[in-house]
Amino acid sequence: MSRVALDTTIRRRRPGPLGIALVNVVGSLLLGLLAGACLDPTLFLIAGVGLCGSFTTFSTAILDVVSRWQRRARIAAVALLLLTLGCSLLACAAGYAIGLRL
């Protein structure tokens, strides 16, 4: 529900894929934070896979990329793919570094 709420709020202000991209970046940051904090393995599975896995939505992001590609908006498709993956990787790495310090 939190994913839909965040995506809907962003789409009301700025239509397009920004909401889904932001959800994936925030989820990646949180997953990195959890991994870096070295939680109990069971707690990590519940929080990491359960919470972050249900919050993020890479399948929707990739569907947006494919849809733009098929509509011949190739530059937008590649930009969205690179933005989503790049920012998510950086967010995960940042979260991990912060988690290590906790």
Backbone torsions as a table, in degrees:
resi	resn	phi	psi	omega
1	MET	NA	-33.8	-179.6
2	SER	-67.2	-34.5	177.7
3	ARG	-63.4	-47.6	-178.9
4	VAL	-63.9	-41.1	-179.8
5	ALA	-62.4	-45.9	-179.8
6	LEU	-66.5	-46.4	-179.9
7	ASP	-61.7	-44.1	-179.5
8	THR	-64.2	-43.0	178.9
9	THR	-60.4	-44.0	-179.3
10	ILE	-69.5	-42.4	-179.0
11	ARG	-64.4	-29.1	176.4
12	ARG	-65.6	-35.6	-178.0
13	ARG	-86.9	-33.8	-177.8
14	ARG	-148.8	96.4	-180.0
15	PRO	-58.1	147.2	178.4
16	GLY	128.4	-166.6	-172.4
17	PRO	-85.9	4.4	-175.6
18	LEU	-60.2	-38.8	-178.8
19	GLY	-60.9	-47.1	179.8
20	ILE	-65.2	-41.1	178.8
21	ALA	-61.5	-43.9	-179.7
22	LEU	-65.5	-40.1	176.6
23	VAL	-57.9	-44.8	-179.1
24	ASN	-67.4	-36.9	178.5
25	VAL	-67.9	-45.8	178.8
26	VAL	-62.6	-43.9	178.0
27	GLY	-62.7	-38.3	178.4
28	SER	-67.2	-39.4	176.3
29	LEU	-60.8	-46.4	-179.6
30	LEU	-64.6	-42.1	178.5
31	LEU	-63.4	-42.6	176.6
32	GLY	-62.0	-40.7	178.6
33	LEU	-62.1	-45.6	178.6
34	LEU	-63.6	-42.6	-179.8
35	ALA	-65.8	-41.5	-179.4
36	GLY	-69.0	-28.6	-178.4
37	ALA	-76.3	-4.6	177.3
38	CYS	52.9	55.8	178.2
39	LEU	-70.1	165.3	171.6
40	ASP	-52.5	135.8	-175.9
41	PRO	-54.2	-38.5	179.7
42	THR	-68.5	-43.1	177.7
43	LEU	-63.5	-38.7	178.4
44	PHE	-63.6	-41.9	178.0
45	LEU	-61.9	-43.3	-179.8
46	ILE	-66.0	-49.8	-176.9
47	ALA	-75.3	-43.5	-177.0
48	GLY	-71.8	-56.4	-178.2
49	VAL	-75.9	-46.9	-176.8
50	GLY	-67.9	-57.6	-175.9
51	LEU	-74.0	-57.1	-176.9
52	CYS	-67.9	-37.5	179.7
53	GLY	-65.1	-36.6	178.9
54	SER	-83.2	-22.1	179.6
55	PHE	-78.4	-46.0	-178.2
56	THR	-77.3	161.5	-176.8
57	THR	-148.8	68.7	179.8
58	PHE	-65.1	-28.9	179.2
59	SER	-63.3	-39.8	177.5
60	THR	-67.7	-39.7	178.6
61	ALA	-62.1	-43.5	179.9
62	ILE	-68.3	-36.3	175.2
63	LEU	-61.8	-39.4	175.2
64	ASP	-60.6	-42.0	179.4
65	VAL	-63.0	-48.9	-179.2
66	VAL	-62.3	-41.9	179.5
67	SER	-61.0	-44.6	178.6
68	ARG	-65.3	-39.7	179.3
69	TRP	-61.7	-45.2	-179.3
70	GLN	-67.6	-27.4	176.3
71	ARG	-84.2	7.9	179.0
72	ARG	67.3	23.0	173.0
73	ALA	-93.9	63.5	-170.5
74	ARG	-64.7	-41.5	-179.4
75	ILE	-65.1	-42.6	178.1
76	ALA	-63.8	-38.8	-180.0
77	ALA	-64.0	-48.1	-179.3
78	VAL	-66.7	-40.7	179.0
79	ALA	-62.4	-43.6	179.0
80	LEU	-63.7	-42.5	178.7
81	LEU	-61.7	-49.0	-179.0
82	LEU	-66.0	-39.6	179.0
83	LEU	-63.8	-48.1	-178.3
84	THR	-64.0	-49.9	-178.3
85	LEU	-68.3	-45.5	-178.0
86	GLY	-63.0	-49.4	-179.7
87	CYS	-66.7	-36.3	178.5
88	SER	-66.7	-40.7	177.0
89	LEU	-63.6	-45.0	178.8
90	LEU	-63.8	-40.9	179.6
91	ALA	-64.8	-41.7	178.6
92	CYS	-63.7	-43.7	178.9
93	ALA	-63.7	-41.5	178.0
94	ALA	-64.5	-44.8	177.8
95	GLY	-60.4	-41.2	178.7
96	TYR	-62.5	-44.7	179.7
97	ALA	-62.8	-40.5	177.9
98	ILE	-66.5	-43.8	-179.6
99	GLY	-60.4	-35.2	178.8
100	LEU	-63.4	-28.3	-177.5
101	ARG	-86.4	-8.2	-178.4
102	LEU	-80.4	NA	NA
